[in-house]
Amino acid sequence: MVRDALIRGLGDTEMQLDVFGDSRQDMSLEEVTKYIEAKESGMRLTSRLLEGNTTMNVAATSCYKCQGKNRIQTQPTTNEPTSKTSSCGHCGKTGHRRSRQERMNKCAAYNHTYKKCGKLHHHENVCRQMSQRH
């Protein structure tokens, strides 16, 4: 009787259903108390882990943003983001920018996979991975 009152007094209806739906209906008051404590402990741990994961993601994002602000700019500060005279990092040729649309139309490396290193949008003359292995 006290056991049933304890179960009905739980604030979490899911936990009430768990305790009532447990296969051992003849649990004593002590067993019910231990069961409820274990469930609540598990729920607290889960919420802490989820909160901690969110905090870690926020910290990682914040750290990434900080690194971007403190980074020294080595690119030229012209009005044009990348000049047409600079060489492409995918094919090594000049004359097209890094925008996706121009790369699709003009870059010879677009949708090309270099067989030695296996990278997509990549040509032999710009492959740094293969030159490091030699």
DSSP file (Angstrom, degrees, kcal/mol; ACC not computed):
  #  RESIDUE AA STRUCTURE BP1 BP2  ACC     N-H-->O    O-->H-N    N-H-->O    O-->H-N    TCO  KAPPA ALPHA  PHI   PSI    X-CA   Y-CA   Z-CA
    1    1 A M     >        0   0    0      0, 0.0     4,-1.8     0, 0.0     5,-0.1   0.000 360.0 360.0 360.0 -46.1    0.0    0.0    0.0
    2    2 A V  H  >  +     0   0    0      2,-0.2     4,-2.3     1,-0.2     5,-0.2   0.881 360.0  55.6 -66.3 -37.4    2.8    2.4    0.9
    3    3 A R  H  > S+     0   0    0      1,-0.2     4,-2.2     2,-0.2    -1,-0.2   0.930 107.6  47.1 -60.6 -47.2    4.7    1.1   -2.2
    4    4 A D  H  > S+     0   0    0      1,-0.2     4,-2.5     2,-0.2    -1,-0.2   0.864 111.0  51.8 -65.0 -36.6    1.8    2.0   -4.5
    5    5 A A  H  X S+     0   0    0     -4,-1.8     4,-1.6     2,-0.2    -1,-0.2   0.888 109.2  51.0 -66.2 -38.7    1.4    5.4   -2.9
    6    6 A L  H  < S+     0   0    0     -4,-2.3     4,-0.3     2,-0.2    -2,-0.2   0.923 111.6  47.1 -62.9 -44.2    5.1    6.0   -3.5
    7    7 A I  H >< S+     0   0    0     -4,-2.2     3,-1.3     1,-0.2    -2,-0.2   0.915 112.2  48.8 -65.8 -43.2    4.8    5.0   -7.2
    8    8 A R  H 3< S+     0   0    0     -4,-2.5    -1,-0.2     1,-0.2    -2,-0.2   0.787 105.9  59.8 -67.1 -25.8    1.7    7.2   -7.7
    9    9 A G  T 3< S+     0   0    0     -4,-1.6    -1,-0.2    -5,-0.2    -2,-0.2   0.508  77.9 115.5 -81.0  -4.4    3.5   10.1   -6.1
   10   10 A L    <   -     0   0    0     -3,-1.3     6,-0.1    -4,-0.3    -3,-0.0  -0.423  61.9-145.2 -66.3 139.8    6.3   10.0   -8.7
   11   11 A G  S    S+     0   0    0     -2,-0.1     2,-0.7     1,-0.1    -1,-0.1   0.762  82.2  75.4 -76.2 -25.6    6.4   13.2  -10.8
   12   12 A D     >  -     0   0    0      1,-0.2     4,-1.8     2,-0.0     3,-0.2  -0.793  63.0-164.5 -94.4 113.3    7.5   11.3  -13.9
   13   13 A T  H  > S+     0   0    0     -2,-0.7     4,-2.4     1,-0.2     5,-0.2   0.825  89.5  58.5 -67.5 -30.5    4.6    9.4  -15.5
   14   14 A E  H  > S+     0   0    0      1,-0.2     4,-2.1     2,-0.2    -1,-0.2   0.901 106.3  48.4 -64.7 -38.6    7.1    7.4  -17.6
   15   15 A M  H  > S+     0   0    0      2,-0.2     4,-2.7     1,-0.2     5,-0.2   0.887 108.5  54.3 -68.9 -37.1    8.8    6.1  -14.5
   16   16 A Q  H  X S+     0   0    0     -4,-1.8     4,-2.8     1,-0.2     5,-0.3   0.940 110.2  46.6 -58.0 -46.5    5.4    5.3  -13.0
   17   17 A L  H  X S+     0   0    0     -4,-2.4     4,-2.5     1,-0.2    -2,-0.2   0.878 110.8  53.2 -64.8 -36.9    4.6    3.2  -16.0
   18   18 A D  H  X S+     0   0    0     -4,-2.1     4,-0.6     2,-0.2    -2,-0.2   0.931 112.7  43.1 -62.4 -45.2    8.1    1.6  -15.8
   19   19 A V  H >< S+     0   0    0     -4,-2.7     3,-0.8     1,-0.2    -2,-0.2   0.935 118.8  43.0 -69.1 -45.2    7.6    0.5  -12.2
   20   20 A F  H 3< S+     0   0    0     -4,-2.8    -1,-0.2     1,-0.2    -2,-0.2   0.856 116.2  49.2 -67.7 -33.3    4.0   -0.6  -12.7
   21   21 A G  H 3< S+     0   0    0     -4,-2.5    -1,-0.2    -5,-0.3    -2,-0.2   0.484  82.9 119.8 -85.8  -2.0    4.9   -2.4  -15.9
   22   22 A D  S << S-     0   0    0     -3,-0.8    -3,-0.0    -4,-0.6    -4,-0.0  -0.332  72.5-124.5 -63.5 145.3    7.9   -4.2  -14.5
   23   23 A S  S    S+     0   0    0      1,-0.2     2,-1.2     2,-0.1     3,-0.1   0.742 100.3  72.0 -65.8 -22.8    7.7   -7.9  -14.7
   24   24 A R    >   +     0   0    0      1,-0.2     3,-0.8    -5,-0.1    -1,-0.2  -0.707  55.6 166.0 -95.9  86.2    8.2   -8.3  -10.9
   25   25 A Q  T 3   +     0   0    0     -2,-1.2    -1,-0.2     1,-0.3    -2,-0.1   0.666  68.4  67.1 -72.8 -17.2    4.9   -6.9   -9.6
   26   26 A D  T 3  S+     0   0    0     -3,-0.1    -1,-0.3     2,-0.0     2,-0.1  -0.014  70.2 144.5 -96.2  31.3    5.6   -8.3   -6.1
   27   27 A M    <   -     0   0    0     -3,-0.8   -24,-0.1     1,-0.1     2,-0.0  -0.415  47.2-124.3 -69.9 143.6    8.5   -6.0   -5.4
   28   28 A S     >  -     0   0    0     -2,-0.1     4,-2.4     1,-0.1     5,-0.2  -0.278  28.4-100.3 -78.7 172.5    8.9   -4.8   -1.8
   29   29 A L  H  > S+     0   0    0      1,-0.2     4,-2.3     2,-0.2     5,-0.1   0.891 124.8  51.0 -60.7 -40.7    9.0   -1.2   -0.8
   30   30 A E  H  > S+     0   0    0      2,-0.2     4,-2.4     1,-0.2    -1,-0.2   0.905 110.1  48.7 -64.6 -42.3   12.8   -1.3   -0.5
   31   31 A E  H  > S+     0   0    0      2,-0.2     4,-2.4     1,-0.2    -2,-0.2   0.893 111.5  49.6 -65.3 -39.9   13.1   -2.9   -4.0
   32   32 A V  H  X S+     0   0    0     -4,-2.4     4,-2.7     2,-0.2    -2,-0.2   0.912 110.5  50.9 -64.5 -42.2   10.9   -0.2   -5.5
   33   33 A T  H  X S+     0   0    0     -4,-2.3     4,-2.5     1,-0.2    -2,-0.2   0.926 112.2  46.1 -61.4 -45.4   12.9    2.5   -3.8
   34   34 A K  H  X S+     0   0    0     -4,-2.4     4,-2.4     2,-0.2    -1,-0.2   0.898 112.5  51.3 -63.4 -40.6   16.1    1.1   -5.2
   35   35 A Y  H  X S+     0   0    0     -4,-2.4     4,-2.3     2,-0.2    -2,-0.2   0.926 111.9  46.1 -62.0 -45.9   14.6    0.7   -8.6
   36   36 A I  H  X S+     0   0    0     -4,-2.7     4,-2.8     2,-0.2     5,-0.2   0.911 112.3  50.7 -65.0 -42.8   13.4    4.3   -8.7
   37   37 A E  H  X S+     0   0    0     -4,-2.5     4,-2.5     1,-0.2    -1,-0.2   0.903 110.8  49.3 -61.8 -40.7   16.8    5.6   -7.4
   38   38 A A  H  X S+     0   0    0     -4,-2.4     4,-2.3     2,-0.2    -2,-0.2   0.917 112.2  47.5 -65.2 -42.9   18.6    3.7  -10.1
   39   39 A K  H  X S+     0   0    0     -4,-2.3     4,-2.3     2,-0.2    -2,-0.2   0.924 113.7  47.3 -64.1 -44.4   16.2    5.0  -12.9
   40   40 A E  H  X S+     0   0    0     -4,-2.8     4,-2.6     2,-0.2    -2,-0.2   0.896 111.1  51.8 -64.6 -39.4   16.6    8.6  -11.6
   41   41 A S  H  X S+     0   0    0     -4,-2.5     4,-2.5    -5,-0.2    -1,-0.2   0.917 110.4  48.6 -62.3 -43.3   20.3    8.2  -11.4
   42   42 A G  H  X S+     0   0    0     -4,-2.3     4,-2.4     1,-0.2    -2,-0.2   0.889 111.2  49.9 -63.2 -39.7   20.4    7.0  -15.0
   43   43 A M  H  X S+     0   0    0     -4,-2.3     4,-2.4     2,-0.2    -2,-0.2   0.903 111.4  48.6 -66.8 -40.7   18.3    9.9  -16.1
   44   44 A R  H  X S+     0   0    0     -4,-2.6     4,-2.5     2,-0.2    -2,-0.2   0.920 112.0  49.3 -64.0 -43.1   20.5   12.4  -14.4
   45   45 A L  H  X S+     0   0    0     -4,-2.5     4,-2.5     1,-0.2    -2,-0.2   0.916 111.2  49.7 -62.6 -43.1   23.6   10.9  -15.9
   46   46 A T  H  X S+     0   0    0     -4,-2.4     4,-2.5     1,-0.2    -1,-0.2   0.922 111.5  48.0 -61.9 -44.5   22.1   10.9  -19.3
   47   47 A S  H  X S+     0   0    0     -4,-2.4     4,-2.6     1,-0.2    -1,-0.2   0.888 111.7  50.7 -66.0 -37.0   21.1   14.6  -19.0
   48   48 A R  H  X S+     0   0    0     -4,-2.5     4,-3.1     2,-0.2    -1,-0.2   0.915 110.7  49.1 -64.5 -42.0   24.5   15.5  -17.8
   49   49 A L  H  X S+     0   0    0     -4,-2.5     4,-2.5     2,-0.2    -2,-0.2   0.915 112.7  47.1 -63.9 -41.9   26.1   13.7  -20.7
   50   50 A L  H  X S+     0   0    0     -4,-2.5     4,-2.0     2,-0.2    -2,-0.2   0.911 114.8  46.1 -66.3 -41.4   23.8   15.4  -23.1
   51   51 A E  H  X S+     0   0    0     -4,-2.6     4,-2.5     2,-0.2    -2,-0.2   0.907 113.2  50.2 -65.7 -41.1   24.5   18.8  -21.5
   52   52 A G  H  X S+     0   0    0     -4,-3.1     4,-2.7     2,-0.2    -2,-0.2   0.886 108.7  52.0 -64.1 -39.1   28.2   18.1  -21.4
   53   53 A N  H  X S+     0   0    0     -4,-2.5     4,-2.3     2,-0.2    -1,-0.2   0.906 110.7  47.8 -63.7 -41.6   28.2   17.1  -25.1
   54   54 A T  H  X S+     0   0    0     -4,-2.0     4,-2.6     2,-0.2    -2,-0.2   0.911 112.0  49.9 -64.6 -42.2   26.4   20.4  -26.0
   55   55 A T  H  X S+     0   0    0     -4,-2.5     4,-2.7     1,-0.2    -2,-0.2   0.903 110.3  50.2 -63.0 -40.9   28.9   22.3  -23.9
   56   56 A M  H  X S+     0   0    0     -4,-2.7     4,-2.6     2,-0.2    -1,-0.2   0.903 110.9  49.2 -64.6 -40.3   31.8   20.6  -25.6
   57   57 A N  H  X S+     0   0    0     -4,-2.3     4,-2.5     2,-0.2    -2,-0.2   0.914 112.5  47.6 -64.5 -42.1   30.3   21.4  -29.0
   58   58 A V  H  X S+     0   0    0     -4,-2.6     4,-2.9     2,-0.2    -2,-0.2   0.916 112.8  49.2 -64.6 -42.4   29.9   25.0  -28.0
   59   59 A A  H  X S+     0   0    0     -4,-2.7     4,-2.6     2,-0.2    -2,-0.2   0.907 111.7  48.8 -63.4 -41.4   33.4   25.2  -26.7
   60   60 A A  H  X S+     0   0    0     -4,-2.6     4,-2.2     2,-0.2    -2,-0.2   0.909 113.2  47.3 -65.4 -41.1   34.8   23.6  -29.9
   61   61 A T  H  X S+     0   0    0     -4,-2.5     4,-2.4     2,-0.2    -2,-0.2   0.926 112.9  48.7 -64.8 -44.5   32.9   26.1  -32.0
   62   62 A S  H  X S+     0   0    0     -4,-2.9     4,-2.3     1,-0.2    -2,-0.2   0.911 111.4  49.7 -62.3 -42.1   34.0   29.0  -29.9
   63   63 A C  H  X S+     0   0    0     -4,-2.6     4,-2.3     1,-0.2    -1,-0.2   0.899 109.9  51.4 -64.2 -40.4   37.6   27.8  -30.1
   64   64 A Y  H  X S+     0   0    0     -4,-2.2     4,-1.8     1,-0.2    -1,-0.2   0.915 110.2  48.9 -62.3 -42.8   37.3   27.5  -33.8
   65   65 A K  H  X S+     0   0    0     -4,-2.4     4,-1.7     1,-0.2    -2,-0.2   0.891 109.8  52.4 -65.2 -38.4   36.0   31.0  -34.1
   66   66 A C  H  X S+     0   0    0     -4,-2.3     4,-2.1     1,-0.2    -2,-0.2   0.912 107.5  51.5 -63.5 -42.3   38.8   32.3  -31.9
   67   67 A Q  H  X S+     0   0    0     -4,-2.3     4,-0.8     1,-0.2    -1,-0.2   0.883 107.8  52.8 -63.0 -37.5   41.4   30.7  -34.1
   68   68 A G  H  < S+     0   0    0     -4,-1.8     3,-0.2     1,-0.2    -1,-0.2   0.870 110.0  47.7 -66.2 -36.7   39.9   32.3  -37.2
   69   69 A K  H  < S+     0   0    0     -4,-1.7    -1,-0.2     1,-0.2    -2,-0.2   0.864 114.1  46.0 -72.3 -35.6   40.0   35.7  -35.7
   70   70 A N  H  < S+     0   0    0     -4,-2.1    -1,-0.2    -5,-0.1    -2,-0.2   0.549  87.1 112.8 -85.3  -7.0   43.6   35.4  -34.5
   71   71 A R  S  < S-     0   0    0     -4,-0.8     2,-0.3    -3,-0.2    -3,-0.0  -0.417  71.6-120.1 -69.6 138.1   44.9   34.0  -37.8
   72   72 A I        -     0   0    0     -2,-0.1     2,-0.6     1,-0.1    -1,-0.1  -0.624  26.4-121.3 -78.6 132.8   47.2   36.2  -39.7
   73   73 A Q        +     0   0    0     -2,-0.3     4,-0.1     1,-0.2    -1,-0.1  -0.647  37.9 167.4 -78.9 120.7   45.9   37.0  -43.2
   74   74 A T        +     0   0    0     -2,-0.6    -1,-0.2     2,-0.1     3,-0.1   0.503  49.0  94.9-106.9  -9.0   48.3   35.8  -45.8
   75   75 A Q  S    S-     0   0    0      1,-0.1     7,-0.1     3,-0.0     2,-0.0  -0.538  88.1 -97.2 -82.5 149.9   46.0   36.3  -48.7
   76   76 A P        -     0   0    0      0, 0.0     2,-1.2     0, 0.0    -1,-0.1  -0.374  28.3-130.5 -65.2 144.1   46.2   39.5  -50.7
   77   77 A T        +     0   0    0     -4,-0.1     2,-0.2    -3,-0.1    -4,-0.0  -0.553  54.5 140.3 -97.5  69.3   43.6   42.1  -49.8
   78   78 A T        -     0   0    0     -2,-1.2    -3,-0.0     2,-0.4     5,-0.0  -0.584  66.3-109.8-101.4 169.3   42.2   42.9  -53.2
   79   79 A N  S    S+     0   0    0     -2,-0.2    -1,-0.1     2,-0.0     3,-0.1   0.805 105.0  71.5 -67.9 -29.2   38.6   43.5  -54.1
   80   80 A E  S    S-     0   0    0      1,-0.1    -2,-0.4     0, 0.0     3,-0.2  -0.776  83.1-138.5 -90.3 128.1   38.5   40.2  -56.0
   81   81 A P  S    S+     0   0    0      0, 0.0     2,-0.4     0, 0.0    -3,-0.2   0.911  87.9   3.9 -56.4 -48.6   38.6   37.2  -53.7
   82   82 A T  S    S-     0   0    0     -3,-0.1    16,-0.1    -7,-0.1     2,-0.0  -0.996  83.8-125.0-137.0 132.4   41.0   35.2  -55.8
   83   83 A S    >   -     0   0    0     -2,-0.4     3,-0.8    -3,-0.2    12,-0.1  -0.343  16.1-123.7 -77.0 158.4   42.6   36.6  -58.9
   84   84 A K  T 3  S+     0   0    0      1,-0.2    11,-2.2    11,-0.1    12,-0.2   0.659 108.4  63.0 -73.5 -15.0   42.4   34.9  -62.2
   85   85 A T  T 3  S+     0   0    0      9,-0.2    -1,-0.2    10,-0.1     2,-0.1   0.667  82.4  93.2 -85.8 -15.5   46.2   34.8  -62.5
   86   86 A S  S <  S-     0   0    0     -3,-0.8     9,-0.5     1,-0.1    10,-0.3  -0.470  84.9-106.8 -76.1 151.3   46.7   32.6  -59.4
   87   87 A S        -     0   0    0      7,-0.1     7,-0.2    -2,-0.1     2,-0.2  -0.474  32.0-107.9 -81.5 150.0   46.9   28.9  -60.0
   88   88 A C     >  -     0   0    0      5,-2.7     4,-1.2    -2,-0.2    -1,-0.1  -0.506  14.7-141.4 -75.0 138.7   44.1   26.5  -59.2
   89   89 A G  T  4 S+     0   0    0     -2,-0.2    -1,-0.1     1,-0.2    -2,-0.0   0.582  99.3  47.1 -76.7  -9.3   44.6   24.3  -56.2
   90   90 A H  T  4 S+     0   0    0      3,-0.1    33,-1.0    32,-0.1    36,-0.2   0.827 131.8   9.1 -99.2 -41.8   42.8   21.4  -58.0
   91   91 A C  T  4 S-     0   0    0      2,-0.2    34,-0.2    31,-0.1    -2,-0.1   0.615  88.9-125.9-116.8 -17.2   44.3   21.4  -61.5
   92   92 A G     <  +     0   0    0     -4,-1.2     2,-0.1     1,-0.3    -3,-0.1   0.381  68.7 121.1  88.0  -4.4   47.3   23.8  -61.2
   93   93 A K        -     0   0    0     -6,-0.1    -5,-2.7     1,-0.1    -1,-0.3  -0.462  54.6-132.2 -90.5 164.0   46.1   25.9  -64.2
   94   94 A T  S    S+     0   0    0     -7,-0.2    -9,-0.2     1,-0.1    -7,-0.1  -0.680  71.1  67.7-107.6 165.9   45.3   29.6  -64.2
   95   95 A G  S    S+     0   0    0    -11,-2.2     2,-0.4    -9,-0.5    -1,-0.1   0.368  83.5  75.9 109.1  -5.2   42.3   31.4  -65.6
   96   96 A H        -     0   0    0    -10,-0.3    -1,-0.2   -12,-0.2     7,-0.0  -0.995  68.2-130.5-138.3 149.1   39.4   30.3  -63.4
   97   97 A R        -     0   0    0     -2,-0.4    10,-0.1    -3,-0.1   -14,-0.1  -0.134  29.4-103.5 -86.2-176.6   38.4   31.2  -59.9
   98   98 A R  S    S+     0   0    0    -16,-0.1    -1,-0.1     4,-0.1    -2,-0.0   0.450  77.4 120.7 -90.2  -0.3   37.6   29.0  -57.0
   99   99 A S  S  > S-     0   0    0      1,-0.1     4,-2.4     4,-0.0     5,-0.2  -0.346  70.8-123.5 -65.3 148.1   33.8   29.4  -57.2
  100  100 A R  H  > S+     0   0    0      1,-0.2     4,-2.5     2,-0.2     5,-0.2   0.888 107.5  53.1 -61.4 -41.9   32.0   26.2  -57.7
  101  101 A Q  H  > S+     0   0    0      1,-0.2     4,-1.7     2,-0.2    -1,-0.2   0.922 112.1  43.9 -63.3 -44.6   30.2   27.2  -60.9
  102  102 A E  H  >>S+     0   0    0      1,-0.2     4,-3.2     2,-0.2     5,-0.6   0.886 112.6  53.1 -68.3 -36.7   33.4   28.3  -62.6
  103  103 A R  H  X5S+     0   0    0     -4,-2.4     4,-1.3     1,-0.2     7,-0.3   0.904 107.8  51.2 -64.6 -39.3   35.2   25.2  -61.4
  104  104 A M  H  <5S+     0   0    0     -4,-2.5    -1,-0.2    -5,-0.2    -2,-0.2   0.892 119.3  36.7 -62.5 -38.6   32.5   23.0  -62.9
  105  105 A N  H  <5S+     0   0    0     -4,-1.7    -2,-0.2    -5,-0.2    -1,-0.2   0.853 133.6  16.8 -83.7 -36.2   32.7   24.8  -66.2
  106  106 A K  H  <5S+     0   0    0     -4,-3.2     2,-0.4    -5,-0.1    -3,-0.2   0.707  92.8  97.3-116.0 -24.5   36.5   25.4  -66.6
  107  107 A C    ><< -     0   0    0     -4,-1.3     3,-1.0    -5,-0.6    14,-0.0  -0.554  53.8-155.3 -79.4 127.3   38.5   23.3  -64.2
  108  108 A A  T 3  S+     0   0    0     -2,-0.4    -1,-0.2     1,-0.2    14,-0.1   0.716  92.5  58.4 -71.0 -20.3   39.9   20.1  -65.8
  109  109 A A  T >  S+     0   0    0     12,-0.1     3,-2.3     2,-0.1    13,-0.3   0.568  73.9 120.6 -87.6  -8.3   40.1   18.5  -62.4
  110  110 A Y  T <  S-     0   0    0     -3,-1.0     3,-0.1    -7,-0.3    12,-0.0  -0.387  91.4  -1.5 -63.4 129.1   36.4   18.8  -61.6
  111  111 A N  T 3  S+     0   0    0      1,-0.2     2,-0.5    -2,-0.1    -1,-0.3   0.650 105.3 126.9  62.1  19.9   34.9   15.3  -61.0
  112  112 A H    <   -     0   0    0     -3,-2.3    10,-1.6     2,-0.0     9,-1.5  -0.902  48.3-153.6-105.1 133.3   38.3   13.8  -61.8
  113  113 A T  B     -A  120   0A   0     -2,-0.5     2,-0.5     7,-0.2     7,-0.2  -0.931  14.3-134.6-108.1 122.8   39.8   11.4  -59.3
  114  114 A Y     >  -     0   0    0      5,-2.1     4,-2.6    -2,-0.6     5,-0.4  -0.652  15.7-149.0 -75.3 121.6   43.6   11.1  -59.2
  115  115 A K  T  4 S+     0   0    0     -2,-0.5    -1,-0.2     1,-0.2    -2,-0.0   0.776  87.2  56.8 -69.9 -29.4   44.2    7.3  -59.1
  116  116 A K  T  4 S+     0   0    0      1,-0.2    -1,-0.2     3,-0.1    -2,-0.0   0.887 125.1  19.1 -73.3 -37.5   47.5    7.3  -57.1
  117  117 A C  T  4 S-     0   0    0     -3,-0.3    -2,-0.2     2,-0.1    -1,-0.2   0.621  96.8-131.1-106.6 -15.8   46.1    9.2  -54.1
  118  118 A G     <  +     0   0    0     -4,-2.6     2,-0.3     1,-0.2    -3,-0.2   0.607  52.4 148.0  80.7  12.5   42.4    8.6  -54.6
  119  119 A K        -     0   0    0     -5,-0.4    -5,-2.1     1,-0.0     3,-0.4  -0.618  44.4-128.0 -86.7 141.4   41.3   12.3  -54.2
  120  120 A L  B    S+A  113   0A   0     -2,-0.3    -7,-0.2    -7,-0.2     3,-0.1  -0.575  90.6  20.6 -83.1 149.1   38.4   13.7  -56.0
  121  121 A H  S    S+     0   0    0     -9,-1.5     2,-0.3   -12,-0.3    -1,-0.2   0.936 102.6 125.3  59.2  51.5   38.8   17.0  -58.0
  122  122 A H        -     0   0    0    -10,-1.6     2,-0.3    -3,-0.4    -1,-0.2  -0.996  43.3-164.1-146.2 141.4   42.6   16.4  -58.1
  123  123 A H    >   -     0   0    0    -33,-1.0     3,-1.0    -2,-0.3     4,-0.4  -0.828  34.2-110.5-123.5 164.7   45.4   16.1  -60.7
  124  124 A E  G >  S+     0   0    0     -2,-0.3     3,-1.3     1,-0.2     6,-0.1   0.872 110.9  60.4 -61.9 -41.7   48.9   14.8  -60.6
  125  125 A N  G 3  S+     0   0    0      1,-0.3    -1,-0.2   -34,-0.2   -34,-0.1   0.645 111.3  39.5 -69.5 -13.1   50.6   18.2  -60.9
  126  126 A V  G <  S+     0   0    0     -3,-1.0     2,-0.7   -36,-0.2    -1,-0.3   0.346  83.6 120.0-111.7   4.6   49.0   19.5  -57.6
  127  127 A C    <>  +     0   0    0     -3,-1.3     4,-0.6    -4,-0.4   -37,-0.0  -0.595  29.8 172.0 -76.9 111.9   49.3   16.3  -55.6
  128  128 A R  H  > S+     0   0    0     -2,-0.7     4,-1.5     2,-0.2    -1,-0.2   0.735  72.7  65.7 -87.8 -26.0   51.4   17.0  -52.5
  129  129 A Q  H  > S+     0   0    0      1,-0.2     4,-0.9     2,-0.2    -1,-0.1   0.903 102.7  45.8 -64.1 -41.8   50.7   13.7  -50.9
  130  130 A M  H  > S+     0   0    0      1,-0.2     4,-0.8     2,-0.2    -1,-0.2   0.842 109.9  54.2 -72.7 -32.5   52.5   11.7  -53.6
  131  131 A S  H  < S+     0   0    0     -4,-0.6    -1,-0.2     1,-0.2    -2,-0.2   0.802 105.0  55.0 -72.2 -26.7   55.5   14.1  -53.6
  132  132 A Q  H  < S+     0   0    0     -4,-1.5    -1,-0.2     1,-0.2    -2,-0.2   0.782 103.4  55.6 -74.4 -26.7   55.9   13.6  -49.8
  133  133 A R  H  <        0   0    0     -4,-0.9    -1,-0.2     1,-0.2    -2,-0.2   0.756 360.0 360.0 -76.7 -24.6   56.1    9.8  -50.1
  134  134 A H     <        0   0    0     -4,-0.8    -1,-0.2    -3,-0.2    -2,-0.1   0.495 360.0 360.0 -74.4 360.0   59.0    9.9  -52.6
